Amino acid sequence: MSNYHSIDGMSYALEKQKARARRSKRIVIATIAGVLVLIAVGVTAGILVSKNNSKSSTTTGTKSNSKDPSNFTKDPRLHKSFYGLAYTPEGSLMPNCGNSLDHVIKDIQIISQLTSRIRLYGADCNQTALVLEAIKQTKVDVEVFLGNYVVATEPTAYERQRNTIKDAILTYGTDHIAGITVGNEFMLNYVTLKQSLDPNGPAGIEGAAILKGDIDDTRNMLTSLNLKKNIPVGNSDAGSFFNKDILASIDYGMSNVHAWFANTTAEGASAWVNEFFQESNLKPAAALPNQPKMYIAETGWPSASSDVANANNGGSDASIAGLQTFLDTFVCEANQNGIGYFYFEYRDEEWKDIQYGGVEGHWGLFNKDGTFKDITIPNCPAP
């Protein structure tokens, strides 16, 4: 299929999106169960974050000086060719918060050789402070779109993360903060839970009212801090699940656009992503009075599947070859066209593979153990 405007392609992609929504719901349940655990862990991590120092790392050939994380050897295989990367520090999923400043520093040292921008999905497990502290210690040119993972069934999730983000801003300032993204696939999760596929229907209007309240509250929080720098407030969702009222109330939108779930070939994936993003996101946003800046929040190609049934999407295999094809056809062209995108993702996430199987844990440029996959990074400077 070439685009979402095909009925069969639309149905296939939406079924995949609904499956991701069901997975998100299970994540939500785990999050609720771990609130009390987070409080204790967050307090402890907050105390320790300024005391930890980076240990040596040999991941991808990058080595750091244990006494000075800003002194590390660059890996010649890496190029700063990505506009941005989707990133979640390992061990940042409640209730099993197991991230650490040491690990985040190692990640930031590598990420800084690939891009100058990252996006986070949430603020739990102290990840906001850890990332900003790592940037401070490594002294790299990286800015962060902070995230607040809004959960409709657990209102305190937003409030808890808002307070964590506020504390991080007060501690680290705004120099490395590019924006705050309120909600990730919130509308997708909300309307599909209500057995709907229309983000502007009755269920969508209901969900948008919840989300807009949180967006407005985030703006009020920023206003109360009397910051010298204006921090944009945005929202991220599946590409076809943006609510019109939400788009009209944000500074920027981040759209998840995955050609894999639309039954495309690896060779045709880049063209499909560009066409979808242009027609479904850029044009509608440009027609609004506020004209929110639109980014591709996620796009990529899986390098493997943990089971045979999901190893082919109907167009191409999940493979290293497919990943390389997508990198070669998407990255430099997107850079040349000035498209803001966040490649999905930095590293394979093992917990997704364990819980969901298929291709879910195999989207990274790096393996779960931090080793570089057998790929070549395009060499074309990002805008």
C-alpha positions in Angstrom: 0.0 0.0 0.0 1.3 3.5 -0.8 -0.6 5.6 1.7 -3.3 5.9 4.4 -5.9 7.0 1.9 -6.2 3.4 0.7 -9.1 1.8 2.7 -7.2 -1.5 3.1 -4.0 0.3 4.1 -5.9 2.5 6.6 -7.6 -0.5 8.2 -4.4 -2.4 8.5 -2.6 0.6 10.0 -5.4 1.3 12.4 -5.6 -2.3 13.6 -1.8 -2.0 14.4 -2.5 1.3 16.2 -5.2 -0.3 18.3 -2.9 -3.1 19.2 -0.3 -0.5 20.4 -3.1 1.2 22.4 -3.9 -2.1 24.2 -0.2 -2.4 25.0 -0.2 1.2 26.3 -3.1 0.3 28.5 -1.0 -2.5 30.1 1.8 0.0 30.7 -0.7 2.3 32.4 -1.8 -0.5 34.8 1.9 -1.1 35.7 2.3 2.7 36.2 -0.6 2.9 38.6 0.7 -0.1 40.6 4.1 1.6 40.9 3.2 5.1 42.1 4.2 4.5 45.7 7.4 2.8 44.6 8.2 5.7 42.4 7.9 8.2 45.2 10.6 6.5 47.2 12.8 5.8 44.3 12.4 9.4 42.9 13.4 10.9 46.2 16.5 8.7 46.5 17.5 9.3 42.9 17.1 13.0 43.3 19.5 13.0 46.2 22.0 10.9 44.3 21.8 12.5 40.8 24.3 15.2 41.6 26.7 12.9 43.3 27.2 10.2 40.7 30.1 10.3 38.3 30.4 8.5 35.0 32.4 5.2 34.8 34.3 4.1 31.8 32.4 2.8 28.8 33.4 0.9 25.7 30.0 0.9 24.0 30.4 1.5 20.2 34.1 2.3 20.8 33.2 5.5 22.8 35.4 5.8 25.9 34.8 8.3 28.7 37.2 9.6 31.3 35.7 8.5 34.7 36.7 11.8 36.3 35.4 14.0 33.4 32.4 12.8 31.4 33.0 15.6 28.9 36.3 14.0 27.9 35.3 11.0 25.7 36.6 9.6 22.4 34.3 9.9 19.4 33.3 6.8 17.4 34.2 7.4 13.7 31.2 5.2 12.6 28.7 7.8 14.0 27.7 10.9 12.2 25.5 13.8 13.4 23.0 13.1 10.7 19.7 12.8 12.6 17.4 15.7 13.2 16.5 14.0 16.5 16.3 10.7 18.3 13.5 9.1 20.4 15.1 8.2 23.7 14.0 6.5 27.0 16.7 5.8 29.5 16.9 2.1 30.3 15.0 1.3 33.5 12.6 4.2 33.3 9.4 2.2 33.4 7.5 2.0 36.6 7.3 0.2 39.0 10.8 -1.1 38.2 12.7 2.1 38.1 16.3 1.0 37.5 17.9 3.8 35.6 21.1 5.5 36.7 23.1 8.6 35.9 26.1 6.4 34.9 24.1 4.7 32.1 22.4 8.0 31.0 25.8 9.7 30.7 27.1 6.9 28.5 24.0 7.2 26.3 24.2 11.0 26.0 27.9 10.7 25.0 26.9 8.4 22.1 23.6 10.3 21.2 25.5 13.6 21.0 27.5 12.1 18.1 24.2 11.3 16.2 22.0 14.3 16.9 21.6 17.5 18.8 18.0 16.8 19.8 16.2 14.1 21.8 12.6 13.6 22.9 11.5 11.9 26.1 8.1 10.2 26.6 7.6 10.8 30.3 9.1 12.1 33.5 8.8 9.2 35.8 11.7 7.4 37.4 13.6 10.8 37.6 14.5 10.6 34.0 14.2 14.3 33.3 16.8 15.2 35.9 19.0 12.4 34.9 19.1 13.5 31.3 19.7 17.1 32.1 22.4 16.2 34.6 24.1 14.0 31.9 24.0 16.8 29.4 25.5 19.2 32.0 28.3 16.8 32.9 29.2 15.8 29.3 28.9 19.4 28.1 27.4 18.3 24.8 25.2 20.3 22.4 21.9 18.5 23.0 18.5 19.9 23.7 15.6 17.9 25.0 11.8 17.9 24.4 10.7 16.8 27.9 7.7 14.5 28.1 4.7 14.1 30.4 3.0 10.8 29.8 -0.7 11.6 30.5 -2.9 8.8 31.7 -6.7 9.4 31.5 -7.5 6.8 34.1 -5.0 8.0 36.6 -5.0 11.9 36.9 -2.2 11.9 39.4 0.2 10.6 36.7 0.1 14.0 35.0 0.4 16.0 38.2 3.3 13.8 39.5 5.3 14.3 36.3 4.4 18.0 36.1 5.9 18.5 39.5 9.0 16.5 38.5 9.5 18.6 35.4 9.0 21.8 37.4 11.7 20.7 39.9 14.1 19.9 37.0 13.6 23.3 35.4 14.3 25.0 38.7 17.4 22.9 39.2 18.9 23.0 35.6 17.3 26.0 34.0 16.0 26.1 30.4 19.2 26.2 28.2 18.8 22.6 27.1 15.0 22.4 27.1 13.4 22.7 23.7 9.8 22.1 24.7 7.4 20.1 27.0 5.3 17.4 25.2 2.1 16.8 27.1 0.6 13.4 26.2 1.9 10.6 24.0 -0.7 8.8 21.9 -3.3 9.9 24.5 -6.1 10.4 21.9 -5.3 7.1 20.2 -5.5 5.3 23.6 -8.6 7.2 24.7 -10.8 6.9 21.6 -9.9 3.2 20.9 -10.7 2.4 24.5 -14.1 3.9 23.7 -14.4 1.7 20.6 -13.9 4.6 18.3 -11.4 5.6 15.6 -12.5 9.2 15.3 -10.4 11.7 17.4 -13.0 14.4 16.6 -16.1 12.4 17.4 -17.9 12.3 20.8 -15.1 10.2 22.4 -12.5 12.4 20.9 -14.1 15.6 22.2 -14.3 14.0 25.6 -10.7 13.0 25.6 -9.5 16.3 24.2 -11.1 18.2 27.1 -9.0 16.2 29.5 -5.8 16.6 27.5 -6.4 20.3 26.9 -6.8 20.8 30.7 -3.3 19.3 31.2 -1.8 21.4 28.4 -3.2 24.6 29.9 -2.0 23.6 33.3 1.5 23.1 32.0 1.5 26.5 30.5 0.3 28.0 33.8 3.1 26.1 35.6 5.7 27.7 33.2 4.2 31.1 33.6 4.4 30.8 37.4 8.2 30.3 37.1 8.7 33.7 35.4 11.2 32.2 33.0 13.3 34.4 30.7 13.1 31.8 27.9 9.7 30.8 26.4 9.3 27.0 26.5 6.9 25.7 23.8 4.2 23.3 24.9 3.1 20.5 22.5 1.5 17.1 22.1 2.4 13.9 20.5 0.0 11.3 19.0 -0.4 8.7 16.3 -0.4 10.4 12.9 -4.1 10.0 12.2 -5.3 10.6 15.8 -4.8 14.4 16.3 -7.9 16.2 17.6 -8.5 19.5 15.9 -9.0 21.4 19.2 -5.8 20.0 20.6 -3.9 21.1 17.4 -5.4 24.5 17.7 -4.1 24.9 21.3 -0.5 23.8 21.1 2.8 25.3 19.9 3.9 22.1 18.3 2.7 18.6 17.4 4.6 15.4 17.2 3.3 12.7 14.9 4.1 9.0 15.1 4.4 7.8 11.4 5.4 4.2 10.9 5.4 2.8 7.4 5.9 -0.7 8.8 2.3 -0.8 10.2 0.9 0.4 6.8 2.1 -2.8 5.0 4.7 -1.0 2.9 8.0 -2.3 1.5 11.3 -1.1 3.0 12.1 0.6 -0.4 8.8 2.4 -0.4 8.7 3.3 3.3 10.4 6.7 3.1 8.0 7.9 0.4 5.0 6.7 2.3 6.1 8.5 5.5 6.7 11.7 3.7 3.4 11.6 1.8 1.4 10.7 5.0 3.1 13.4 7.1 2.5 16.1 4.4 -1.1 15.3 3.8 -2.3 14.2 7.3 -0.2 16.5 9.5 1.6 19.4 7.8 -1.4 20.6 5.7 -4.0 20.5 8.5 -1.7 22.2 10.9 -0.8 25.0 8.4 -4.5 25.7 8.0 -5.0 26.5 11.7 -4.7 30.1 13.0 -1.9 29.1 15.4 -0.1 27.0 12.8 1.6 24.7 15.2 5.1 23.4 14.1 4.8 19.8 13.2 7.4 17.1 13.8 7.6 13.4 13.0 7.8 12.0 16.5 8.6 8.5 15.5 9.6 6.8 12.3 12.0 3.9 11.6 12.2 0.3 10.5 12.5 -2.8 12.7 15.6 -4.9 12.3 14.2 -8.2 13.5 11.2 -10.0 15.0 11.1 -12.3 17.9 8.7 -14.6 16.2 8.2 -15.8 12.6 4.5 -14.6 12.4 5.6 -10.9 12.6 8.8 -11.1 10.7 7.2 -9.7 7.5 4.6 -6.9 7.4 3.2 -8.1 4.0 5.7 -5.9 2.1 9.1 -6.5 3.5 11.0 -8.3 6.3 12.0 -6.9 9.6 15.7 -7.0 9.0 19.0 -5.2 9.2 18.8 -4.8 5.4 15.4 -3.2 5.7 16.7 -0.9 8.4 19.6 0.1 6.2 17.3 0.8 3.3 15.1 3.1 5.3 18.1 5.0 6.7 19.5 5.4 3.2 16.3 6.6 1.7 14.8 8.7 4.5 17.5 10.5 6.6 19.3 12.6 4.0 16.2 13.5 2.1 14.3 14.6 5.2 17.3 16.7 6.2 17.5 18.3 2.8 13.7 19.0 2.9 13.9 20.6 6.4 11.6 18.0 8.0 11.9 17.9 11.8 11.9 14.2 12.8 12.9 12.0 15.7 14.2 8.7 14.6 12.8 5.7 16.4 14.8 4.8 18.2 18.2 5.0 19.9 18.4 1.4 21.3 16.3 -1.8 21.3 14.1 -1.9 24.4 14.2 -5.4 25.9 11.1 -5.0 28.0 9.0 -4.5 24.9 10.4 -7.7 23.4 9.6 -9.7 26.6 6.1 -8.4 27.0 4.9 -8.0 23.5 7.2 -10.0 21.1 7.1 -9.5 17.4 9.0 -6.4 16.2 8.3 -4.3 19.3 11.7 -4.6 20.8 13.8 -4.2 17.7 13.6 -0.6 16.4 16.9 0.7 17.7 20.1 1.8 15.9 21.8 -0.1 18.8 21.2 -3.5 20.2 19.7 -3.9 23.7 23.3 -4.4 25.1 24.4 -1.1 23.6 26.4 -2.6 20.8 26.1 -0.9 17.4 24.0 -2.8 14.8 25.6 -3.8 11.5 24.5 -0.7 9.7 26.1 2.4 8.2 24.9 5.8 9.4 24.2 8.2 6.5 26.7 11.1 6.5 24.6 14.2 5.8 24.5 17.0 8.5 21.0 17.5 10.0 19.5 21.0 10.0 
